[in-house]
Structure formats: structure tokens, C-alpha cells
């Protein structure tokens, strides 16, 4: 099983700041990595797939990068609605999720 | 755009079998990968498995399934084309199976999700 480790567990920032979230895979997942946002009581929402492709309707402030075992989700300027939990997920070998990063308001 | 809606029993006893169903609206179940994913309170999502129905009407048509190895012995996913639904059965339940169960479409990633159905395993 491919294990995804996200860091940090919690990120405290203010609106307008830049957020950088990391996801590291236990073995190469090539570029088969996605990022999701989840708010309480809701299903995860797809943000990025194939490491850097924004899903339909996702604002340009969300961007993804990386390949192999190291990936990054960047939110260029935080909006109030961006504070949520973020998960990475790989599809290189079946499907696994990272443990999540909680983005909270400072 | 396709919409997904889960339905489930809410409360199930230990050792019983869970049955949850996902109904599609505004889309076809044919030629897509449909997954079940669960999420225990405060935890990350966990993929359970997927099914793909090619829609082939010949005698030897095949539905393809793939499961999380940790759940493979207890999980079965099936499709009902006539109802545009797919379902999950999970046997021998324990408290560790308490979770919200989501259905989702897989196209490069899980791009469409249902709202989820909460399942509590308790006597």
C-alpha cells in the first residue's frame, strides 16, 4: 500500500496570506495525485488532479505541483472560505488518502 | 451533470451485513468507474472499492471490480443497470465500520461525490 504523509497537520494563517501544503508518498506515484478540500458535514471537493490540473470551477488561486514522491498544494491568497481540511490522494496503485492538513484561521 | 445520492440503514448491529445504495441522476452508470469511500469521524477518507460496467450486452460481458485489500474479504460492489444504481455490501460489521459512506465517480480523480450516509454499528 502506498502511504501518503501530509505536513503540517495544522496550518494557522490569516486571510490574504499564502498557504503551502505538502504531501509525500512512500513510493513514486508519478503524477497521479489529487487534492481535495473538505468542510464540516460535507463531502470532499476535488481541487486538483494529476498533480497540477485544476478541476472544473476551481479558482486560479489554487495550484498544485510535484511528481514522484513530493507534491505541494499552494493557495496564493487565502479567502475566508478556504479554511478547511485538505487531503491528498493517489491513484498510482489502487487509491489511498493522506491523513489531512487542517487549515485554520490565525 | 450527474448527481449521486446514497441511501443506507443508519444503524446496524455488530456482525450483521451493511447494504448501502447509490442512485445516479442525470447520467448513465455505463462506462464509468464508481467507487465507495468511507470516512470515520475525525479521520481521513478510506477507499473501499470500485466497479466498472462496460454495458456490453453479449453473454460474456464483464463488470470489473477492485477492492481495498484490507476490506476485500468483506466487501462486494454490484451494479443494477435497470435502476441506474450501484451498491455496497459489507459483512461481519464491527464498531470500526462506523463511518459516513460516500459514493463517488472516478475520472482521473474522485470528481463527483454524493452527500454521504452515516452508518453506526452498535447493538
Interface residues (C-beta under 8 A of the other chain):
Chain A: X1 X34 X36 X42 X43 X44 X45 X46 X49 X50 X53 X55 X87 X89 X91 X94 X95 X96 X97 X98 X99 X100
Chain B: X35 X44 X45 X46 X47 X66 X68 X69 X102 X104 X106 X108 X109 X110 X111 X113 X114 X115 X116
